[in-house]
Amino acid sequence: MKVAIIMGSNSDWPILEPAEKVLKDFGITVEVIVASAHRTPELVHEFAAGARDRGVEVIIAAAGLAAHLGGVIASYTTLPIIGVPIAAAPLNGVDALLSFVQMPSGVPVATMAINGAKNAGIFAAEILSGKYPELITKLTDYRKKMEAEVVAKGEKLAKTRAEQCK
């Protein structure tokens, strides 16, 4: 099980790191690369064209501004691409979001929310769960853990509010 995370700039890493964390928590190997669709097109081509041969099964591509990275990668591979638009000035990621979701028919890129890297990691694990059934249990456990955390936070808030109302 292997997912590649590619970003247009190393300054995007703090946003992408949660994707790597969740993937590693699920036992998925992660390859990380910085390459720009515009500034290093040959590197992007080599990365995308060789991804399947390196064992990559899903690619998470993150970029801001024009955000062509996901689409360029999708043009070089039939692997599933998950786009993460990055909030960059001056439009706070709306430009990147629109670039990712406006892919032409036949060259899809699944798109997460602006800065939605954690969901990209979870979605990559869900894609892989069709081939690796052990991920189904891990994803189910993950959701149960989230549910327990939300319930605990709700109980804590209710307790705090009850104490404040005394």
N, C-alpha and C positions, 0 to 999 in steps of 0.2 A: 504494500500500500504506500503510494507516494504521491504527494501533492507539491507542486511548485508554486512559489509566491514570487511574482515579479513586480517591481515597482519602478516608476520612472525616475525617482530620485531617492537618495538615502534619507532625505528629510521626511519621507513618507513612512519610514520604519516604525516610529512610535504608534502610528495608526494601524499598521499591519501586524505588529507583534501579538495582539490578542488572537489573531488567526493561527499563528504558529503555535501559541500556547494550547489552544483548544485541540488542534490537530495532534500535537504531541501527547496530550492527555488521552486521546483516543488511540494512541499507539501507531499513528501514521507518520511516516518519514516525511520530512519537509526539506525541500531544496529552495534556497532564497537567492535571488539575483536582482541587481539593479541594472536596468537597461532602458533606454529611451527610444520610443518609436521614431522620434525626429532627430535626436543627436547621435544615436548609435544604432541605426537601422540594420546594419549587417549583424551586429551582436544579437538583436532581437530575432532576426531571421534564423540564425544558427540555433539560438535557444529553442525557438518554437519548432523548427523543422526536426530537431534532434530529441525533443522531449520524450516522445513515445519510446525511442530506443534507449533512453536513460531510465525507463521504468516509470515515468511520470504518467499518472492516470487522470488528473484534474489540474487545471492551472487557475490560480487566482491572480488576476492582473489589476493593479491599482495605479491610477494616474489622476492628476488634476488638470485644470485648464482645458485644453482641447481634448485630452484623454483619448487619444487614438490607439494607445497601447493594446487594449483588449481586442479591438477590431483587427489590428495588424496581426496580432498573434493568431486570432481565429482564421485569418486568411492563409496561414501556413500550416495549420494542423486541424484534424478532426476531433481532437480531444475537447472535452467540455471546458469552456472558459467561464469563469465567474468574475465579473467586473466589480471593482470597488472604486467608486468615484471619491476623490480626495477633495476636501474643502480647501481650496486655495483662493487667494485674492484674485480679482476683486469681487467675484460672484459667489464666493463661499461654497463652491462645489456644484452649484446648479448647472454651470456650463459643462462640467465633467459628467454629471448625471445624464444630461441630455445627449452628450456624445455617446455614452455607453448604451442608452436605451434606443437610440435611433439607428441601429445597425440595419443594413439592407437585408431583405428577405434572402434566406439561404445561408447567411453567415451569422448565426446567433451568438450573443454573449449574454448570459444570465447576469442580472445586475442587482446588486444589493443597495441599501441605503447609502447616502453620503457618509463616509467614514465607517461603513458597516462591515469591517473586517472580521469581527467575531462571528457574525452570521455567515460570512463567506466560508469560514472554516467549518462551521457546523454543516452548512449546505454541501460542502465538498465531502464531508464524512457521510452525509445522507446519500449522495451519489454513489460513493464507494460501497455503501451497505448492500447494494444490489449484488455485488460480486463477493463481498466479504461479510457473511452473516454475523460474525462476532461483533461487528459494529452496531448491529440492531440492538443488542443487549446494552452496549455502552451508551448508545443514544437514548434508549429508554431510561437507563439509570440517570443520565444527565438531566433529562426532563423531570424525573422524580426529585432529584436534588434541587433543581430550580424551584419546583413547586413547594418543597419543604422550606426553602429559604424565603419565598414570598409569604407563606403562611406565618413563619416565625416573625418576619418584619411586621406583618399586620397585627399579630398578637402583641408585639412590643409597642407598637403605636397605640393600640387600644389601651394597654396598661398605662402608658405614659399619659394619655388623655384622661383616663379615669382618675389618675392621681392629681392631675392639674385641676380637675373639676371639683375636687373635694373642698 
